Amino acid sequence: MEAGKLPLLGEKAPSFEAQTTKGKLSFPEDYKGKWVVFFSHPADFTPVCTTEFVAFQKRYEEFKKLNCELVGLSIDQVYSHIKWVEWIRDKLNVEIKFPIVADDTGRISTLYGMIHPSKGTNTVRTVFIIDPEGVVRVILYYPQEVGRNMDEILRIVRALQISDGESVLFLQTGPTMSL
């Protein structure tokens, strides 16, 4: 990928190595053969980010059944992530089982276009859905003040998997899914 060029749909996800709450990560290589929801959040210990992480964790097993892993990221340091995960466990009785990438230099956030200068110096809420071959399939951007819908993210992963497996288009019509 060219320097300064953001990843686009259908391109390989940019590679990086980083520290996480679960140890060192080589991305996306460590997830070869799996789907990945790679998402950013503005900051640890904030109300919307906390509710989102709890919501992702409550659906973690659903993602795992789809051969899909979750990977979070913010520009906070790994120590902040660890303390936040402990706080969530102690105060909300939820164990965050997926890794959170520490991007305190902003290098990864910049590589993935997660920092939007008109929205400040922290990351906006982004979601990258990456397929088992390491190809970017979906990119979603949300402002910091708006939380994500986990059911929609699950629906997108399912839709891509069905579409890939059946070579069909997958649409949502109302509250049920149809082909």
PyMOL CGO cylinders between C-alpha atoms (Angstrom):
from pymol import cmd
from pymol.cgo import CYLINDER

trace = [
    CYLINDER, 0.00, 0.00, 0.00, 1.30, 3.48, -0.90, 0.3, 1, 1, 1, 1, 1, 1,
    CYLINDER, 1.30, 3.48, -0.90, 2.30, 5.82, 1.93, 0.3, 1, 1, 1, 1, 1, 1,
    CYLINDER, 2.30, 5.82, 1.93, -0.59, 8.06, 2.89, 0.3, 1, 1, 1, 1, 1, 1,
    CYLINDER, -0.59, 8.06, 2.89, -3.17, 5.95, 1.02, 0.3, 1, 1, 1, 1, 1, 1,
    CYLINDER, -3.17, 5.95, 1.02, -6.06, 4.65, 3.08, 0.3, 1, 1, 1, 1, 1, 1,
    CYLINDER, -6.06, 4.65, 3.08, -7.23, 1.04, 2.68, 0.3, 1, 1, 1, 1, 1, 1,
    CYLINDER, -7.23, 1.04, 2.68, -10.11, 0.58, 0.28, 0.3, 1, 1, 1, 1, 1, 1,
    CYLINDER, -10.11, 0.58, 0.28, -12.71, -2.15, -0.17, 0.3, 1, 1, 1, 1, 1, 1,
    CYLINDER, -12.71, -2.15, -0.17, -11.23, -5.17, -1.91, 0.3, 1, 1, 1, 1, 1, 1,
    CYLINDER, -11.23, -5.17, -1.91, -7.63, -4.36, -0.90, 0.3, 1, 1, 1, 1, 1, 1,
    CYLINDER, -7.63, -4.36, -0.90, -5.41, -6.22, 1.52, 0.3, 1, 1, 1, 1, 1, 1,
    CYLINDER, -5.41, -6.22, 1.52, -5.65, -4.91, 5.07, 0.3, 1, 1, 1, 1, 1, 1,
    CYLINDER, -5.65, -4.91, 5.07, -2.49, -2.99, 5.99, 0.3, 1, 1, 1, 1, 1, 1,
    CYLINDER, -2.49, -2.99, 5.99, -0.11, -4.98, 8.19, 0.3, 1, 1, 1, 1, 1, 1,
    CYLINDER, -0.11, -4.98, 8.19, 1.19, -3.82, 11.56, 0.3, 1, 1, 1, 1, 1, 1,
    CYLINDER, 1.19, -3.82, 11.56, 2.65, -5.14, 14.79, 0.3, 1, 1, 1, 1, 1, 1,
    CYLINDER, 2.65, -5.14, 14.79, 1.48, -3.78, 18.12, 0.3, 1, 1, 1, 1, 1, 1,
    CYLINDER, 1.48, -3.78, 18.12, 1.06, -4.41, 21.83, 0.3, 1, 1, 1, 1, 1, 1,
    CYLINDER, 1.06, -4.41, 21.83, -2.42, -5.34, 23.00, 0.3, 1, 1, 1, 1, 1, 1,
    CYLINDER, -2.42, -5.34, 23.00, -4.15, -6.30, 26.21, 0.3, 1, 1, 1, 1, 1, 1,
    CYLINDER, -4.15, -6.30, 26.21, -3.51, -9.92, 25.16, 0.3, 1, 1, 1, 1, 1, 1,
    CYLINDER, -3.51, -9.92, 25.16, 0.17, -9.53, 24.18, 0.3, 1, 1, 1, 1, 1, 1,
    CYLINDER, 0.17, -9.53, 24.18, 1.92, -8.79, 20.90, 0.3, 1, 1, 1, 1, 1, 1,
    CYLINDER, 1.92, -8.79, 20.90, -0.15, -8.86, 17.70, 0.3, 1, 1, 1, 1, 1, 1,
    CYLINDER, -0.15, -8.86, 17.70, 0.86, -9.21, 14.05, 0.3, 1, 1, 1, 1, 1, 1,
    CYLINDER, 0.86, -9.21, 14.05, -2.14, -7.99, 12.10, 0.3, 1, 1, 1, 1, 1, 1,
    CYLINDER, -2.14, -7.99, 12.10, -3.80, -9.31, 10.00, 0.3, 1, 1, 1, 1, 1, 1,
    CYLINDER, -3.80, -9.31, 10.00, -1.38, -12.27, 9.77, 0.3, 1, 1, 1, 1, 1, 1,
    CYLINDER, -1.38, -12.27, 9.77, -2.36, -13.65, 13.19, 0.3, 1, 1, 1, 1, 1, 1,
    CYLINDER, -2.36, -13.65, 13.19, -5.94, -14.00, 11.91, 0.3, 1, 1, 1, 1, 1, 1,
    CYLINDER, -5.94, -14.00, 11.91, -5.32, -15.75, 8.59, 0.3, 1, 1, 1, 1, 1, 1,
    CYLINDER, -5.32, -15.75, 8.59, -8.28, -18.01, 7.87, 0.3, 1, 1, 1, 1, 1, 1,
    CYLINDER, -8.28, -18.01, 7.87, -10.64, -16.02, 10.12, 0.3, 1, 1, 1, 1, 1, 1,
    CYLINDER, -10.64, -16.02, 10.12, -12.96, -13.09, 9.66, 0.3, 1, 1, 1, 1, 1, 1,
    CYLINDER, -12.96, -13.09, 9.66, -12.04, -10.03, 11.74, 0.3, 1, 1, 1, 1, 1, 1,
    CYLINDER, -12.04, -10.03, 11.74, -14.00, -7.05, 12.99, 0.3, 1, 1, 1, 1, 1, 1,
    CYLINDER, -14.00, -7.05, 12.99, -11.24, -4.48, 13.61, 0.3, 1, 1, 1, 1, 1, 1,
    CYLINDER, -11.24, -4.48, 13.61, -12.70, -1.40, 15.27, 0.3, 1, 1, 1, 1, 1, 1,
    CYLINDER, -12.70, -1.40, 15.27, -11.52, 1.79, 16.92, 0.3, 1, 1, 1, 1, 1, 1,
    CYLINDER, -11.52, 1.79, 16.92, -12.91, 3.74, 19.83, 0.3, 1, 1, 1, 1, 1, 1,
    CYLINDER, -12.91, 3.74, 19.83, -12.07, 7.31, 20.87, 0.3, 1, 1, 1, 1, 1, 1,
    CYLINDER, -12.07, 7.31, 20.87, -10.88, 6.70, 24.44, 0.3, 1, 1, 1, 1, 1, 1,
    CYLINDER, -10.88, 6.70, 24.44, -10.88, 4.31, 27.36, 0.3, 1, 1, 1, 1, 1, 1,
    CYLINDER, -10.88, 4.31, 27.36, -13.10, 5.01, 30.38, 0.3, 1, 1, 1, 1, 1, 1,
    CYLINDER, -13.10, 5.01, 30.38, -15.73, 6.91, 28.39, 0.3, 1, 1, 1, 1, 1, 1,
    CYLINDER, -15.73, 6.91, 28.39, -19.46, 6.07, 28.59, 0.3, 1, 1, 1, 1, 1, 1,
    CYLINDER, -19.46, 6.07, 28.59, -20.21, 5.26, 24.94, 0.3, 1, 1, 1, 1, 1, 1,
    CYLINDER, -20.21, 5.26, 24.94, -16.97, 3.30, 24.44, 0.3, 1, 1, 1, 1, 1, 1,
    CYLINDER, -16.97, 3.30, 24.44, -17.62, 1.29, 27.59, 0.3, 1, 1, 1, 1, 1, 1,
    CYLINDER, -17.62, 1.29, 27.59, -21.16, 0.36, 26.54, 0.3, 1, 1, 1, 1, 1, 1,
    CYLINDER, -21.16, 0.36, 26.54, -19.89, -0.59, 23.08, 0.3, 1, 1, 1, 1, 1, 1,
    CYLINDER, -19.89, -0.59, 23.08, -17.17, -2.86, 24.47, 0.3, 1, 1, 1, 1, 1, 1,
    CYLINDER, -17.17, -2.86, 24.47, -19.68, -4.54, 26.78, 0.3, 1, 1, 1, 1, 1, 1,
    CYLINDER, -19.68, -4.54, 26.78, -22.05, -4.97, 23.80, 0.3, 1, 1, 1, 1, 1, 1,
    CYLINDER, -22.05, -4.97, 23.80, -19.27, -6.46, 21.64, 0.3, 1, 1, 1, 1, 1, 1,
    CYLINDER, -19.27, -6.46, 21.64, -18.29, -8.83, 24.48, 0.3, 1, 1, 1, 1, 1, 1,
    CYLINDER, -18.29, -8.83, 24.48, -21.91, -9.93, 25.00, 0.3, 1, 1, 1, 1, 1, 1,
    CYLINDER, -21.91, -9.93, 25.00, -21.97, -10.97, 21.33, 0.3, 1, 1, 1, 1, 1, 1,
    CYLINDER, -21.97, -10.97, 21.33, -18.43, -12.34, 21.27, 0.3, 1, 1, 1, 1, 1, 1,
    CYLINDER, -18.43, -12.34, 21.27, -19.58, -15.98, 21.13, 0.3, 1, 1, 1, 1, 1, 1,
    CYLINDER, -19.58, -15.98, 21.13, -21.89, -15.17, 18.20, 0.3, 1, 1, 1, 1, 1, 1,
    CYLINDER, -21.89, -15.17, 18.20, -18.93, -13.68, 16.33, 0.3, 1, 1, 1, 1, 1, 1,
    CYLINDER, -18.93, -13.68, 16.33, -16.77, -16.72, 17.22, 0.3, 1, 1, 1, 1, 1, 1,
    CYLINDER, -16.77, -16.72, 17.22, -19.46, -19.07, 15.80, 0.3, 1, 1, 1, 1, 1, 1,
    CYLINDER, -19.46, -19.07, 15.80, -19.03, -17.17, 12.53, 0.3, 1, 1, 1, 1, 1, 1,
    CYLINDER, -19.03, -17.17, 12.53, -15.24, -17.78, 12.62, 0.3, 1, 1, 1, 1, 1, 1,
    CYLINDER, -15.24, -17.78, 12.62, -14.90, -14.07, 13.35, 0.3, 1, 1, 1, 1, 1, 1,
    CYLINDER, -14.90, -14.07, 13.35, -12.58, -12.40, 15.83, 0.3, 1, 1, 1, 1, 1, 1,
    CYLINDER, -12.58, -12.40, 15.83, -12.90, -8.95, 17.40, 0.3, 1, 1, 1, 1, 1, 1,
    CYLINDER, -12.90, -8.95, 17.40, -9.95, -6.56, 17.72, 0.3, 1, 1, 1, 1, 1, 1,
    CYLINDER, -9.95, -6.56, 17.72, -10.35, -3.12, 19.29, 0.3, 1, 1, 1, 1, 1, 1,
    CYLINDER, -10.35, -3.12, 19.29, -8.02, -0.12, 19.10, 0.3, 1, 1, 1, 1, 1, 1,
    CYLINDER, -8.02, -0.12, 19.10, -7.58, 3.39, 20.47, 0.3, 1, 1, 1, 1, 1, 1,
    CYLINDER, -7.58, 3.39, 20.47, -4.69, 5.79, 20.81, 0.3, 1, 1, 1, 1, 1, 1,
    CYLINDER, -4.69, 5.79, 20.81, -4.51, 5.05, 24.54, 0.3, 1, 1, 1, 1, 1, 1,
    CYLINDER, -4.51, 5.05, 24.54, -1.54, 3.17, 25.99, 0.3, 1, 1, 1, 1, 1, 1,
    CYLINDER, -1.54, 3.17, 25.99, -1.75, -0.53, 26.75, 0.3, 1, 1, 1, 1, 1, 1,
    CYLINDER, -1.75, -0.53, 26.75, -1.68, 0.22, 30.51, 0.3, 1, 1, 1, 1, 1, 1,
    CYLINDER, -1.68, 0.22, 30.51, -4.80, 2.35, 30.15, 0.3, 1, 1, 1, 1, 1, 1,
    CYLINDER, -4.80, 2.35, 30.15, -6.50, -0.44, 28.18, 0.3, 1, 1, 1, 1, 1, 1,
    CYLINDER, -6.50, -0.44, 28.18, -5.60, -2.98, 30.87, 0.3, 1, 1, 1, 1, 1, 1,
    CYLINDER, -5.60, -2.98, 30.87, -6.93, -0.76, 33.69, 0.3, 1, 1, 1, 1, 1, 1,
    CYLINDER, -6.93, -0.76, 33.69, -10.11, -0.08, 31.71, 0.3, 1, 1, 1, 1, 1, 1,
    CYLINDER, -10.11, -0.08, 31.71, -10.68, -3.80, 31.08, 0.3, 1, 1, 1, 1, 1, 1,
    CYLINDER, -10.68, -3.80, 31.08, -10.17, -4.41, 34.82, 0.3, 1, 1, 1, 1, 1, 1,
    CYLINDER, -10.17, -4.41, 34.82, -12.65, -1.62, 35.63, 0.3, 1, 1, 1, 1, 1, 1,
    CYLINDER, -12.65, -1.62, 35.63, -15.24, -3.15, 33.26, 0.3, 1, 1, 1, 1, 1, 1,
    CYLINDER, -15.24, -3.15, 33.26, -14.71, -6.55, 34.89, 0.3, 1, 1, 1, 1, 1, 1,
    CYLINDER, -14.71, -6.55, 34.89, -14.90, -5.20, 38.46, 0.3, 1, 1, 1, 1, 1, 1,
    CYLINDER, -14.90, -5.20, 38.46, -17.73, -2.68, 38.04, 0.3, 1, 1, 1, 1, 1, 1,
    CYLINDER, -17.73, -2.68, 38.04, -19.85, -4.24, 35.29, 0.3, 1, 1, 1, 1, 1, 1,
    CYLINDER, -19.85, -4.24, 35.29, -19.02, -7.93, 35.78, 0.3, 1, 1, 1, 1, 1, 1,
    CYLINDER, -19.02, -7.93, 35.78, -18.03, -8.36, 32.11, 0.3, 1, 1, 1, 1, 1, 1,
    CYLINDER, -18.03, -8.36, 32.11, -14.74, -9.93, 31.05, 0.3, 1, 1, 1, 1, 1, 1,
    CYLINDER, -14.74, -9.93, 31.05, -13.42, -8.45, 27.77, 0.3, 1, 1, 1, 1, 1, 1,
    CYLINDER, -13.42, -8.45, 27.77, -11.93, -11.49, 26.02, 0.3, 1, 1, 1, 1, 1, 1,
    CYLINDER, -11.93, -11.49, 26.02, -10.73, -9.89, 22.78, 0.3, 1, 1, 1, 1, 1, 1,
    CYLINDER, -10.73, -9.89, 22.78, -7.54, -7.83, 22.41, 0.3, 1, 1, 1, 1, 1, 1,
    CYLINDER, -7.54, -7.83, 22.41, -7.38, -4.05, 22.45, 0.3, 1, 1, 1, 1, 1, 1,
    CYLINDER, -7.38, -4.05, 22.45, -4.52, -2.58, 20.41, 0.3, 1, 1, 1, 1, 1, 1,
    CYLINDER, -4.52, -2.58, 20.41, -2.48, 0.21, 21.99, 0.3, 1, 1, 1, 1, 1, 1,
    CYLINDER, -2.48, 0.21, 21.99, -1.77, 2.86, 19.35, 0.3, 1, 1, 1, 1, 1, 1,
    CYLINDER, -1.77, 2.86, 19.35, -0.34, 5.64, 21.50, 0.3, 1, 1, 1, 1, 1, 1,
    CYLINDER, -0.34, 5.64, 21.50, 1.79, 6.90, 18.57, 0.3, 1, 1, 1, 1, 1, 1,
    CYLINDER, 1.79, 6.90, 18.57, -1.22, 7.07, 16.23, 0.3, 1, 1, 1, 1, 1, 1,
    CYLINDER, -1.22, 7.07, 16.23, 0.71, 5.14, 13.56, 0.3, 1, 1, 1, 1, 1, 1,
    CYLINDER, 0.71, 5.14, 13.56, -1.92, 2.41, 13.09, 0.3, 1, 1, 1, 1, 1, 1,
    CYLINDER, -1.92, 2.41, 13.09, -4.84, 4.84, 13.35, 0.3, 1, 1, 1, 1, 1, 1,
    CYLINDER, -4.84, 4.84, 13.35, -3.27, 6.94, 10.62, 0.3, 1, 1, 1, 1, 1, 1,
    CYLINDER, -3.27, 6.94, 10.62, -2.58, 3.87, 8.47, 0.3, 1, 1, 1, 1, 1, 1,
    CYLINDER, -2.58, 3.87, 8.47, -6.27, 2.90, 8.69, 0.3, 1, 1, 1, 1, 1, 1,
    CYLINDER, -6.27, 2.90, 8.69, -7.73, 6.42, 8.44, 0.3, 1, 1, 1, 1, 1, 1,
    CYLINDER, -7.73, 6.42, 8.44, -9.18, 6.32, 11.94, 0.3, 1, 1, 1, 1, 1, 1,
    CYLINDER, -9.18, 6.32, 11.94, -8.18, 9.88, 12.87, 0.3, 1, 1, 1, 1, 1, 1,
    CYLINDER, -8.18, 9.88, 12.87, -10.21, 12.67, 11.31, 0.3, 1, 1, 1, 1, 1, 1,
    CYLINDER, -10.21, 12.67, 11.31, -8.57, 16.03, 12.18, 0.3, 1, 1, 1, 1, 1, 1,
    CYLINDER, -8.57, 16.03, 12.18, -11.85, 17.94, 12.04, 0.3, 1, 1, 1, 1, 1, 1,
    CYLINDER, -11.85, 17.94, 12.04, -13.12, 15.61, 14.81, 0.3, 1, 1, 1, 1, 1, 1,
    CYLINDER, -13.12, 15.61, 14.81, -10.06, 16.01, 17.09, 0.3, 1, 1, 1, 1, 1, 1,
    CYLINDER, -10.06, 16.01, 17.09, -6.88, 14.07, 17.74, 0.3, 1, 1, 1, 1, 1, 1,
    CYLINDER, -6.88, 14.07, 17.74, -8.38, 10.80, 18.95, 0.3, 1, 1, 1, 1, 1, 1,
    CYLINDER, -8.38, 10.80, 18.95, -9.89, 8.13, 16.73, 0.3, 1, 1, 1, 1, 1, 1,
    CYLINDER, -9.89, 8.13, 16.73, -13.41, 8.26, 15.37, 0.3, 1, 1, 1, 1, 1, 1,
    CYLINDER, -13.41, 8.26, 15.37, -15.42, 5.05, 15.61, 0.3, 1, 1, 1, 1, 1, 1,
    CYLINDER, -15.42, 5.05, 15.61, -14.44, 2.90, 12.66, 0.3, 1, 1, 1, 1, 1, 1,
    CYLINDER, -14.44, 2.90, 12.66, -15.19, -0.69, 11.77, 0.3, 1, 1, 1, 1, 1, 1,
    CYLINDER, -15.19, -0.69, 11.77, -13.20, -2.72, 9.27, 0.3, 1, 1, 1, 1, 1, 1,
    CYLINDER, -13.20, -2.72, 9.27, -14.52, -6.14, 8.40, 0.3, 1, 1, 1, 1, 1, 1,
    CYLINDER, -14.52, -6.14, 8.40, -11.69, -8.22, 7.01, 0.3, 1, 1, 1, 1, 1, 1,
    CYLINDER, -11.69, -8.22, 7.01, -12.16, -11.62, 5.40, 0.3, 1, 1, 1, 1, 1, 1,
    CYLINDER, -12.16, -11.62, 5.40, -10.10, -14.80, 5.97, 0.3, 1, 1, 1, 1, 1, 1,
    CYLINDER, -10.10, -14.80, 5.97, -7.72, -13.81, 3.15, 0.3, 1, 1, 1, 1, 1, 1,
    CYLINDER, -7.72, -13.81, 3.15, -6.95, -10.47, 4.84, 0.3, 1, 1, 1, 1, 1, 1,
    CYLINDER, -6.95, -10.47, 4.84, -9.02, -8.42, 2.39, 0.3, 1, 1, 1, 1, 1, 1,
    CYLINDER, -9.02, -8.42, 2.39, -10.99, -5.37, 3.55, 0.3, 1, 1, 1, 1, 1, 1,
    CYLINDER, -10.99, -5.37, 3.55, -14.65, -6.06, 2.81, 0.3, 1, 1, 1, 1, 1, 1,
    CYLINDER, -14.65, -6.06, 2.81, -16.48, -3.32, 4.76, 0.3, 1, 1, 1, 1, 1, 1,
    CYLINDER, -16.48, -3.32, 4.76, -15.51, 0.06, 6.20, 0.3, 1, 1, 1, 1, 1, 1,
    CYLINDER, -15.51, 0.06, 6.20, -17.88, 1.94, 8.49, 0.3, 1, 1, 1, 1, 1, 1,
    CYLINDER, -17.88, 1.94, 8.49, -17.22, 5.36, 10.02, 0.3, 1, 1, 1, 1, 1, 1,
    CYLINDER, -17.22, 5.36, 10.02, -19.14, 6.84, 12.96, 0.3, 1, 1, 1, 1, 1, 1,
    CYLINDER, -19.14, 6.84, 12.96, -18.50, 10.10, 14.82, 0.3, 1, 1, 1, 1, 1, 1,
    CYLINDER, -18.50, 10.10, 14.82, -17.28, 9.84, 18.42, 0.3, 1, 1, 1, 1, 1, 1,
    CYLINDER, -17.28, 9.84, 18.42, -20.66, 10.77, 19.85, 0.3, 1, 1, 1, 1, 1, 1,
    CYLINDER, -20.66, 10.77, 19.85, -22.63, 7.97, 18.14, 0.3, 1, 1, 1, 1, 1, 1,
    CYLINDER, -22.63, 7.97, 18.14, -22.37, 4.34, 19.21, 0.3, 1, 1, 1, 1, 1, 1,
    CYLINDER, -22.37, 4.34, 19.21, -22.45, 1.37, 16.85, 0.3, 1, 1, 1, 1, 1, 1,
    CYLINDER, -22.45, 1.37, 16.85, -25.12, -1.26, 16.39, 0.3, 1, 1, 1, 1, 1, 1,
    CYLINDER, -25.12, -1.26, 16.39, -23.60, -4.69, 17.10, 0.3, 1, 1, 1, 1, 1, 1,
    CYLINDER, -23.60, -4.69, 17.10, -26.54, -6.50, 15.50, 0.3, 1, 1, 1, 1, 1, 1,
    CYLINDER, -26.54, -6.50, 15.50, -25.83, -4.65, 12.25, 0.3, 1, 1, 1, 1, 1, 1,
    CYLINDER, -25.83, -4.65, 12.25, -22.15, -5.63, 12.38, 0.3, 1, 1, 1, 1, 1, 1,
    CYLINDER, -22.15, -5.63, 12.38, -23.11, -9.27, 12.95, 0.3, 1, 1, 1, 1, 1, 1,
    CYLINDER, -23.11, -9.27, 12.95, -25.61, -9.04, 10.08, 0.3, 1, 1, 1, 1, 1, 1,
    CYLINDER, -25.61, -9.04, 10.08, -22.89, -7.71, 7.77, 0.3, 1, 1, 1, 1, 1, 1,
    CYLINDER, -22.89, -7.71, 7.77, -20.50, -10.57, 8.63, 0.3, 1, 1, 1, 1, 1, 1,
    CYLINDER, -20.50, -10.57, 8.63, -23.27, -13.15, 8.07, 0.3, 1, 1, 1, 1, 1, 1,
    CYLINDER, -23.27, -13.15, 8.07, -24.30, -11.49, 4.81, 0.3, 1, 1, 1, 1, 1, 1,
    CYLINDER, -24.30, -11.49, 4.81, -20.75, -11.50, 3.46, 0.3, 1, 1, 1, 1, 1, 1,
    CYLINDER, -20.75, -11.50, 3.46, -20.29, -15.14, 4.40, 0.3, 1, 1, 1, 1, 1, 1,
    CYLINDER, -20.29, -15.14, 4.40, -23.55, -16.17, 2.75, 0.3, 1, 1, 1, 1, 1, 1,
    CYLINDER, -23.55, -16.17, 2.75, -22.82, -14.04, -0.29, 0.3, 1, 1, 1, 1, 1, 1,
    CYLINDER, -22.82, -14.04, -0.29, -19.34, -15.58, -0.62, 0.3, 1, 1, 1, 1, 1, 1,
    CYLINDER, -19.34, -15.58, -0.62, -20.61, -19.12, -0.09, 0.3, 1, 1, 1, 1, 1, 1,
    CYLINDER, -20.61, -19.12, -0.09, -23.62, -18.87, -2.37, 0.3, 1, 1, 1, 1, 1, 1,
    CYLINDER, -23.62, -18.87, -2.37, -22.44, -16.20, -4.82, 0.3, 1, 1, 1, 1, 1, 1,
    CYLINDER, -22.44, -16.20, -4.82, -25.60, -14.18, -4.16, 0.3, 1, 1, 1, 1, 1, 1,
    CYLINDER, -25.60, -14.18, -4.16, -26.47, -10.68, -3.04, 0.3, 1, 1, 1, 1, 1, 1,
    CYLINDER, -26.47, -10.68, -3.04, -27.76, -10.42, 0.50, 0.3, 1, 1, 1, 1, 1, 1,
    CYLINDER, -27.76, -10.42, 0.50, -30.22, -7.72, 1.49, 0.3, 1, 1, 1, 1, 1, 1,
    CYLINDER, -30.22, -7.72, 1.49, -31.96, -6.73, 4.70, 0.3, 1, 1, 1, 1, 1, 1,
    CYLINDER, -31.96, -6.73, 4.70, -35.64, -5.98, 4.30, 0.3, 1, 1, 1, 1, 1, 1,
    CYLINDER, -35.64, -5.98, 4.30, -37.19, -4.89, 7.55, 0.3, 1, 1, 1, 1, 1, 1,
    CYLINDER, -37.19, -4.89, 7.55, -36.68, -6.98, 10.66, 0.3, 1, 1, 1, 1, 1, 1,
    CYLINDER, -36.68, -6.98, 10.66, -35.91, -10.24, 8.83, 0.3, 1, 1, 1, 1, 1, 1,
    CYLINDER, -35.91, -10.24, 8.83, -33.18, -11.16, 6.42, 0.3, 1, 1, 1, 1, 1, 1,
    CYLINDER, -33.18, -11.16, 6.42, -33.98, -12.35, 2.93, 0.3, 1, 1, 1, 1, 1, 1,
    CYLINDER, -33.98, -12.35, 2.93, -32.23, -13.24, -0.29, 0.3, 1, 1, 1, 1, 1, 1,
]
cmd.load_cgo(trace, "trace")
